[in-house]
Amino acid sequence: MKDYPLEYYHFFVHFNEGDYYTCHDLLEEMWMSEKSNLFFKGLLQMSVAIYHYEYGNVKGARLMMMAAHEYLQNYRPKHWGLDLEKVYPFIEDCLIIIPQHIDRVSFAEVDSLPPLPKLLLYLEDDD
């Protein structure tokens, strides 16, 4: 398997644990050193979308998930050991589930939002 930056490995661990805020920090560090890398930016936006949704920023979640969908498109089907054909159904399901008519709910009302599906990310050997 290819060697990746340590932050990339940590991203997978934190994402699978549901620590989306840390995912943002890890990916932002990689993206800031390589701004043209929309793969990092797409994963970052996907993580931020889930984080926003969990805290009631529905509009932010919707916009970030739409951006992730766009940024990751050119990296399909697989990039850096990540099978994006397993990620895209998650993103598309989220875009269907995230309410279109709500911009924000209070943190106390977050449980009233429809739950997003769970996604486990893992590295695969590059072909």
Phi and psi in degrees as GROMACS dihedral restraints (atoms count N, CA, C in turn):
[ dihedral_restraints ]
;  ai    aj    ak    al  type     phi  dphi    fc
    3     4     5     6     1   -62.8    20    10
    4     5     6     7     1   148.8    20    10
    6     7     8     9     1   -85.6    20    10
    7     8     9    10     1   128.6    20    10
    9    10    11    12     1  -116.0    20    10
   10    11    12    13     1   162.8    20    10
   12    13    14    15     1   -58.7    20    10
   13    14    15    16     1   146.1    20    10
   15    16    17    18     1   -55.4    20    10
   16    17    18    19     1   -36.5    20    10
   18    19    20    21     1   -60.3    20    10
   19    20    21    22     1   -33.8    20    10
   21    22    23    24     1   -66.7    20    10
   22    23    24    25     1   -44.0    20    10
   24    25    26    27     1   -61.8    20    10
   25    26    27    28     1   -43.2    20    10
   27    28    29    30     1   -63.9    20    10
   28    29    30    31     1   -35.3    20    10
   30    31    32    33     1   -55.5    20    10
   31    32    33    34     1   -45.4    20    10
   33    34    35    36     1   -62.0    20    10
   34    35    36    37     1   -43.9    20    10
   36    37    38    39     1   -62.2    20    10
   37    38    39    40     1   -50.0    20    10
   39    40    41    42     1   -67.2    20    10
   40    41    42    43     1   -37.9    20    10
   42    43    44    45     1   -61.6    20    10
   43    44    45    46     1   -47.3    20    10
   45    46    47    48     1   -67.8    20    10
   46    47    48    49     1   -22.4    20    10
   48    49    50    51     1   -86.3    20    10
   49    50    51    52     1    -7.6    20    10
   51    52    53    54     1    83.5    20    10
   52    53    54    55     1    17.4    20    10
   54    55    56    57     1   -95.4    20    10
   55    56    57    58     1    75.1    20    10
   57    58    59    60     1   -73.4    20    10
   58    59    60    61     1   -25.9    20    10
   60    61    62    63     1   -64.8    20    10
   61    62    63    64     1   -44.2    20    10
   63    64    65    66     1   -66.6    20    10
   64    65    66    67     1   -35.3    20    10
   66    67    68    69     1   -56.8    20    10
   67    68    69    70     1   -44.0    20    10
   69    70    71    72     1   -56.9    20    10
   70    71    72    73     1   -49.5    20    10
   72    73    74    75     1   -61.1    20    10
   73    74    75    76     1   -43.6    20    10
   75    76    77    78     1   -64.5    20    10
   76    77    78    79     1   -46.0    20    10
   78    79    80    81     1   -72.0    20    10
   79    80    81    82     1   -36.5    20    10
   81    82    83    84     1   -62.5    20    10
   82    83    84    85     1   -38.2    20    10
   84    85    86    87     1   -60.9    20    10
   85    86    87    88     1   -42.7    20    10
   87    88    89    90     1   -70.6    20    10
   88    89    90    91     1   -42.9    20    10
   90    91    92    93     1   -66.0    20    10
   91    92    93    94     1   -38.0    20    10
   93    94    95    96     1   -62.2    20    10
   94    95    96    97     1   -28.8    20    10
   96    97    98    99     1   -86.7    20    10
   97    98    99   100     1    -7.8    20    10
   99   100   101   102     1  -149.4    20    10
  100   101   102   103     1    69.1    20    10
  102   103   104   105     1   -58.8    20    10
  103   104   105   106     1   -24.2    20    10
  105   106   107   108     1   -80.4    20    10
  106   107   108   109     1    -5.7    20    10
  108   109   110   111     1   -82.8    20    10
  109   110   111   112     1    95.6    20    10
  111   112   113   114     1   -76.6    20    10
  112   113   114   115     1   -12.9    20    10
  114   115   116   117     1   -64.3    20    10
  115   116   117   118     1   -50.4    20    10
  117   118   119   120     1   -60.0    20    10
  118   119   120   121     1   -44.1    20    10
  120   121   122   123     1   -63.9    20    10
  121   122   123   124     1   -39.1    20    10
  123   124   125   126     1   -64.4    20    10
  124   125   126   127     1   -43.9    20    10
  126   127   128   129     1   -66.0    20    10
  127   128   129   130     1   -36.9    20    10
  129   130   131   132     1   -61.9    20    10
  130   131   132   133     1   -47.4    20    10
  132   133   134   135     1   -63.9    20    10
  133   134   135   136     1   -38.7    20    10
  135   136   137   138     1   -62.9    20    10
  136   137   138   139     1   -43.7    20    10
  138   139   140   141     1   -65.0    20    10
  139   140   141   142     1   -44.0    20    10
  141   142   143   144     1   -64.1    20    10
  142   143   144   145     1   -37.5    20    10
  144   145   146   147     1   -59.3    20    10
  145   146   147   148     1   -46.3    20    10
  147   148   149   150     1   -64.9    20    10
  148   149   150   151     1   -42.4    20    10
  150   151   152   153     1   -59.1    20    10
  151   152   153   154     1   -48.4    20    10
  153   154   155   156     1   -58.5    20    10
  154   155   156   157     1   -44.6    20    10
  156   157   158   159     1   -61.5    20    10
  157   158   159   160     1   -41.8    20    10
  159   160   161   162     1   -65.0    20    10
  160   161   162   163     1   -18.7    20    10
  162   163   164   165     1  -110.7    20    10
  163   164   165   166     1    10.4    20    10
  165   166   167   168     1    93.8    20    10
  166   167   168   169     1    -0.4    20    10
  168   169   170   171     1   -86.1    20    10
  169   170   171   172     1    80.1    20    10
  171   172   173   174     1   -68.2    20    10
  172   173   174   175     1   -44.1    20    10
  174   175   176   177     1   -62.2    20    10
  175   176   177   178     1   -44.1    20    10
  177   178   179   180     1   -60.7    20    10
  178   179   180   181     1   -41.3    20    10
  180   181   182   183     1   -62.0    20    10
  181   182   183   184     1   -45.3    20    10
  183   184   185   186     1   -61.0    20    10
  184   185   186   187     1   -47.5    20    10
  186   187   188   189     1   -65.4    20    10
  187   188   189   190     1   -41.4    20    10
  189   190   191   192     1   -67.6    20    10
  190   191   192   193     1   -38.9    20    10
  192   193   194   195     1   -68.7    20    10
  193   194   195   196     1   -36.6    20    10
  195   196   197   198     1   -64.8    20    10
  196   197   198   199     1   -39.5    20    10
  198   199   200   201     1   -65.2    20    10
  199   200   201   202     1   -42.6    20    10
  201   202   203   204     1   -59.1    20    10
  202   203   204   205     1   -42.9    20    10
  204   205   206   207     1   -57.6    20    10
  205   206   207   208     1   -43.3    20    10
  207   208   209   210     1   -71.5    20    10
  208   209   210   211     1   -48.4    20    10
  210   211   212   213     1   -64.3    20    10
  211   212   213   214     1   -34.8    20    10
  213   214   215   216     1   -83.7    20    10
  214   215   216   217     1   -12.6    20    10
  216   217   218   219     1   -53.0    20    10
  217   218   219   220     1   -46.0    20    10
  219   220   221   222     1   -74.5    20    10
  220   221   222   223     1    -3.8    20    10
  222   223   224   225     1  -101.7    20    10
  223   224   225   226     1     0.5    20    10
  225   226   227   228     1   -70.4    20    10
  226   227   228   229     1   150.1    20    10
  228   229   230   231     1   -87.8    20    10
  229   230   231   232     1   -22.3    20    10
  231   232   233   234     1  -146.0    20    10
  232   233   234   235     1   138.5    20    10
  234   235   236   237     1  -149.5    20    10
  235   236   237   238     1   137.1    20    10
  237   238   239   240     1    47.5    20    10
  238   239   240   241     1    43.4    20    10
  240   241   242   243     1    75.6    20    10
  241   242   243   244     1     7.3    20    10
  243   244   245   246     1  -110.6    20    10
  244   245   246   247     1   121.1    20    10
  246   247   248   249     1   -79.9    20    10
  247   248   249   250     1   100.5    20    10
  249   250   251   252     1   -70.4    20    10
  250   251   252   253     1   -16.2    20    10
  252   253   254   255     1   -71.5    20    10
  253   254   255   256     1   -13.0    20    10
  255   256   257   258     1   -94.7    20    10
  256   257   258   259     1   -21.9    20    10
  258   259   260   261     1   -84.4    20    10
  259   260   261   262     1   -38.6    20    10
  261   262   263   264     1   -60.8    20    10
  262   263   264   265     1   -41.8    20    10
  264   265   266   267     1   -60.2    20    10
  265   266   267   268     1   -34.9    20    10
  267   268   269   270     1   -63.2    20    10
  268   269   270   271     1   -49.9    20    10
  270   271   272   273     1   -59.5    20    10
  271   272   273   274     1   -45.6    20    10
  273   274   275   276     1   -66.5    20    10
  274   275   276   277     1   -37.6    20    10
  276   277   278   279     1   -63.5    20    10
  277   278   279   280     1   -43.1    20    10
  279   280   281   282     1   -60.1    20    10
  280   281   282   283     1   -41.6    20    10
  282   283   284   285     1   -65.5    20    10
  283   284   285   286     1   -27.8    20    10
  285   286   287   288     1   -77.0    20    10
  286   287   288   289     1   -39.8    20    10
  288   289   290   291     1   -76.6    20    10
  289   290   291   292     1   -40.1    20    10
  291   292   293   294     1   -62.0    20    10
  292   293   294   295     1   120.9    20    10
  294   295   296   297     1   -58.1    20    10
  295   296   297   298     1   138.2    20    10
  297   298   299   300     1   -85.6    20    10
  298   299   300   301     1   -22.9    20    10
  300   301   302   303     1  -100.4    20    10
  301   302   303   304     1     7.0    20    10
  303   304   305   306     1  -120.9    20    10
  304   305   306   307     1   134.4    20    10
  306   307   308   309     1   -97.2    20    10
  307   308   309   310     1   -38.9    20    10
  309   310   311   312     1  -157.3    20    10
  310   311   312   313     1   146.0    20    10
  312   313   314   315     1  -127.9    20    10
  313   314   315   316     1   155.0    20    10
  315   316   317   318     1   -68.3    20    10
  316   317   318   319     1   159.5    20    10
  318   319   320   321     1   -59.4    20    10
  319   320   321   322     1   -34.6    20    10
  321   322   323   324     1   -64.7    20    10
  322   323   324   325     1   -22.1    20    10
  324   325   326   327     1  -101.2    20    10
  325   326   327   328     1     3.0    20    10
  327   328   329   330     1   -56.9    20    10
  328   329   330   331     1   -36.1    20    10
  330   331   332   333     1   -65.5    20    10
  331   332   333   334     1   -13.7    20    10
  333   334   335   336     1   -80.4    20    10
  334   335   336   337     1   -14.1    20    10
  336   337   338   339     1   -75.6    20    10
  337   338   339   340     1   147.9    20    10
  339   340   341   342     1   -64.3    20    10
  340   341   342   343     1   135.9    20    10
  342   343   344   345     1   -68.9    20    10
  343   344   345   346     1   144.9    20    10
  345   346   347   348     1   -82.0    20    10
  346   347   348   349     1   153.1    20    10
  348   349   350   351     1   -66.8    20    10
  349   350   351   352     1   164.3    20    10
  351   352   353   354     1   -96.5    20    10
  352   353   354   355     1   146.2    20    10
  354   355   356   357     1  -132.9    20    10
  355   356   357   358     1   128.2    20    10
  357   358   359   360     1  -105.1    20    10
  358   359   360   361     1   127.2    20    10
  360   361   362   363     1  -101.5    20    10
  361   362   363   364     1   142.2    20    10
  363   364   365   366     1  -150.9    20    10
  364   365   366   367     1   153.2    20    10
  366   367   368   369     1   -82.4    20    10
  367   368   369   370     1   140.2    20    10
  369   370   371   372     1  -119.1    20    10
  370   371   372   373     1   157.1    20    10
  372   373   374   375     1   -63.0    20    10
  373   374   375   376     1   140.2    20    10
  375   376   377   378     1   -72.8    20    10
  376   377   378   379     1   140.7    20    10
